[in-house]
Amino acid sequence: MLRQTAAFVVLVVTLMLSGCGYNTLQTQDEQIKAAWSEVLNQYQRRADLVPNLVNTVKGYASHEQQVLTEVTNARANVGAIRATPELVNDPEAFAKFVQAQNQLQSALSRLLAVAENYPNLKADALFRDLQSQLEGTENRIAVARNRYIRSVQQYNTTVRQFPTNLTAMVFHMPVRPNFAVADEAAISAPPKVDFGTAPGAQPAPTPTPAPPAVPAPTPAPKSATPPKTSSRSIGELAPA
């Protein structure tokens, strides 16, 4: 009898939890963890490319010290933040992490913009390979971020809806932080690159506009008076 009662209680609790959205919350929570792990994986992949990229650029443009320092410092700031799956549970730490990643992305964009002014650097095989890897990694980051954004939106919607909001409060499952619209706009904006000016080169002078063409003179009108003919006869013109 006791076993039957315990089984009945377990069945009732299971049905109650299922009806209150507990299983749905757990499923969506696991999807967020998986999506966030992929975001961290791609961010780490980008950070691993930075040292070789900086050293390659330094070999051709060592005097671009400011840009190189910005990239190095930005990577150091990213490494100083402990990126763990629990970051999504702390909105403040999440915001700091996203800000550090955005700074690194901006610094890398400026570095690639500077590289456009050095043909020898652009022709270097190692630089082209690193640039291609970086471009592919940025695309993977965008895909991973979009997957995380969708997962968090779905989870946060479930947490705010009734009656699953009661279940979320009981089991301490608050809304999760997400990437802001401002962050997405900053990342999707392409870097501004000036391909026409080399370092130390003077800007091309503005061409002077040509003077207006002088109209050709109008020819004088021909006289309508027929030419005068000689009044001498043919016999007078003949030789004697």
C-alpha positions, 0 to 999 in steps of 0.5 A: 500500500505504501509503495502504491501511494509513493508511486501515485505521488511521484506520478502526480508530481511528474504530471504537475511539473510537466504541465507547469513547463518544468521540462520545457524550461530544462530543455531550453536551458540546455539549448542555451548552454550548448549555444553559449559553449559554441560562442566561447569556442569561436571567440577562443579561436579568434583570440588564438589567431591574434599573436601570429597576425600581430607578429606578421604585420609587425614584420612589415609595418613595425612603426604602426605601433599604436594599432599593434598595441591596441590589438595586443591589449584588447586580446589581454583584456579578453583573456583576463575575463574567465569565460565559463558556461556560468557567465550567462547567469551573471548579467554584469559579467556577461556585459563585461565579456561582450564589451571586451570581445567587441573591443578586440573585434574593433582593434582587429578591423583597424589592424586589417585596415592599416595592412591595406596600405602595405602591398608587400604585407598583403602579398605575404602568404602567411598573412593571407592565410591568417586573414582568411582564417580570421574572416572564416572565424568571424563568420562562425562567431556571427552564426554562433551568436545568432543561435545563442540569441534565438535560444535565449529569446525562446527561454526568456519568453517561456520564463515570463509566460504564465504558468511557467513563470511560477515554475521558474520562480520556484526553481530559481530560473531567471531570464538570461542576458542576451546580446544587445542590439547595439552590439550587433550593429557594431559587429555587423558594421564593416571597417572603413578602409582608405585604399587610396592613400599610402603612409606618408603620401601627399593627397593628390591635388584637385584637378583645375577645371578646364576653361570654357570653350570659346565659340568659333567665329561665325563666317561672314555671309556671302554676297548675293550680288553676282560677279561683274563680267567684262563688257568687252566682246570676244573679238576684242579679247582675241589677239590681233 
